[in-house]
Amino acid sequence: MSAPLLSLLGLPGLPAIPGVPAVLRADPRIELRGRVVLVTGAAEGIGRACAGAFVARGARVVLVDVAADLLRTTVADLPAGQAHGIVADVRDRAAMAAAVEEATATFGRLDVVVANAGVTPLPATIRTTDLDDFDRVVGINLTGVVNTVHPAIDEVMARGGHILVVASVAAFAPGLGGVSYGASKAGVEQVGRALRIELGSTEATAGVAYFGVVATSLVRKAFDEDPLGREVDGLLPPPMRKRITPEQAAATIVAAVERRSARAIAPKVWEPYALMREVVNRRFDEALRASPRIHRIYAAIEERAGVRM
């Protein structure tokens, strides 16, 4: 990032030697016991594993999913009084606003949001992509994240909580045969980065989780049960093709929430790849988040809309 641009933003230059810039701050850890967490896509896979992991930390969990039968089973498997299920489609804005309202009414508060719901399409080129399916993937993976986060922001801010959006290494890796998925997850990354900066003047925080290949039913359908999917999967070097379990992904998410991490990635073999383009972004995002000038700009933007921080 050029020095003139940093100066224009009212920020110091990036440090010439390794170290933490003075504008950065350390956020206190979140103690999950007694907190209320909303997780989307919670009936199976990563979301189901997250629900169990948060409950094990002493949190109460609101599970949101479109699959009513699976959701009912998942909630029944959790301790009574610690979990509440809501059937809703993340593409439905009114339904998600109602879900957030129900979550708050049920447990009296909402501290943490994990926007996890997502789908994995079968491999396709841009030329051969079914555009209705493209809209479906983006609608769930990206717009669904915004529909989840938007009605919850004020409550999370009031509680000094954390919002975590689930992206993918597809946000920065080549989108081989999966343009709708890669585009949606790159969008999710930008939503998470924007949220972290926008919440910089508050006690609330936000972050992004990136996963490689997680052994879920969606992945099995897209990669294992489809011949072309197996071909695409085989293009990855063996270390990067290694799959993690939903429980390992959930452990990454829970740790990221507790630490208020800006970014979390699993498996770790992807970290060097991510860092090649993340060195500047990590510093710059945190500097923007801590900048009083940026706080003033955002406050003015929201006041113009009739909202106060």
Disulfide bonds with the S-S distance in Angstrom:
none
